[in-house]
Amino acid sequence: MREEMKHDRARSLIEQAFIFSFPLVLMDITKEVSTNTVEPSKSKAPVNCFFHAKALATSEFRQVVTPNVDTLYSQVFFDLKDDALVVKKPYADRYLTFQIMDAWSNTVATLGTGGDTDGEKTYILTGPSFRGDIPEGMDRIEVPTSIGWLLGRTICYGAEDIPNIYKLQSEMDAETLSGFMSNGEISKGSYDASKDGVPLTIAMNLSPTEYFGRFNRLLMDNPAYPEDNELLRELADLGIGAGLSFSPCLSSEDLEDFWCEMKDLLLPKLIKATLKFMVRNGSFKFYGDPISRFGKEYEYRCLVAIAGFGANPVETAVYLKAEEDDSGEKLNAKNKYLLHFMSNSLPPVGEHGFWSVTAYGDDDFLISNPLDRYAISNRSSFKLNEDNSLYLILQTEEPNENKENWLPVGSDGFHLFLRIYRPDNSVLNGTWEAPKITKIG
């Protein structure tokens, strides 16, 4: 009986450790995949270098689920262990943000729109080992871990606007402090075909020994937060911790069986445990605080890493999802619907803020249609009703009237994302009323 209790405790701690550690392991693997290149491309760049998306997603895009068609991404996966990183952000009279995340996927700072300034600025990102001087004219961003992710988003007003974004991208820069001070050349990266893959799949396919070995190494330079110490003391009993060697109290066969079962049951368990963070507004719902600044909400942090890695803080953006109409029936393009924003109730946003409604198939990709129209947004030429309300037409075929208000939804199951960037507080506290989705045929 005592031995079985010991094994039960080991299983419980392994599951807690996996949930706790997963964002850090996934961040490292994402960094490894995204920096596995000699020179920058549109999808990769060496460590501490920018890479930029060059086009908006279409229905042919299959790299990432639920891609947005509002912004182009600019990214840097950084490593601050041996040097600080100098980052230059251009002036932009539009929505442009740099989200700085630490190794645990917590947002350390939001720079640009809704953050500090729309103006041109130079920052220096420093890690926990930095001991140098800060050059004059740079704003310091202290990152509590060595590795992390800069995720930039720049609003795009359509294909004709792409050249303007390219210009902004050319004015973004990142280089190590030592390179900046010496005007040295940016060093090239390297390529290893064995490191290619989908980061989430790679992480999930690691064996327990591989997984916790990687986590233990990462903790050396990417420390947990002080509030995590209580859990880490317990995990040390199984050799889980900075510099430790993983030593579970289970046989190899028992460990492998439990490891597979744990991962199979993980997602439903995480969803159930985090329902308390779901904010509902009619048919729509979104994940609210403390998203992106998770504290000790380890299950929430793990869920977001799996389902929406790199999520914004709510004051920066919220993504409201609708899978059902107002009667509670699943959305299906065999029916016709109206999405109705009440009079003067379009999504309220701050300066340079914006919103969009995007339709996705059950596969979470954009829906092919003759107009290549994947979303309707505040940048679209839709037609308001006389009372300043708005009907969007959700159906398969093109309507006879109000074609500018038509959002094609394919021929089968679909769902919507209402993205609101720089949302007004009324969106966050629920006093703004989300649009209704009514079946009309």
Secondary structure as UniProt FT lines:
FT   HELIX           2..34
FT   TURN            47..48
FT   STRAND          51..52
FT   TURN            59..60
FT   STRAND          71..79
FT   STRAND          85..89
FT   STRAND          96..102
FT   TURN            103..104
FT   STRAND          107..112
FT   TURN            113..114
FT   STRAND          121..126
FT   TURN            128..129
FT   TURN            136..137
FT   STRAND          139..142
FT   STRAND          147..155
FT   HELIX           159..161
FT   HELIX           162..170
FT   STRAND          173..176
FT   HELIX           177..182
FT   HELIX           193..195
FT   HELIX           199..204
FT   HELIX           208..221
FT   HELIX           226..228
FT   HELIX           229..235
FT   HELIX           236..238
FT   TURN            242..243
FT   HELIX           252..273
FT   HELIX           275..277
FT   STRAND          278..281
FT   TURN            282..283
FT   STRAND          284..287
FT   TURN            289..292
FT   TURN            295..296
FT   HELIX           298..308
FT   TURN            309..310
FT   TURN            314..316
FT   STRAND          317..322
FT   TURN            326..327
FT   TURN            333..334
FT   STRAND          337..341
FT   TURN            343..344
FT   STRAND          349..361
FT   TURN            362..363
FT   TURN            370..371
FT   STRAND          375..377
FT   TURN            378..379
FT   TURN            386..387
FT   STRAND          390..395
FT   HELIX           403..405
FT   STRAND          406..408
FT   STRAND          413..423
FT   HELIX           425..429
FT   STRAND          436..439
//
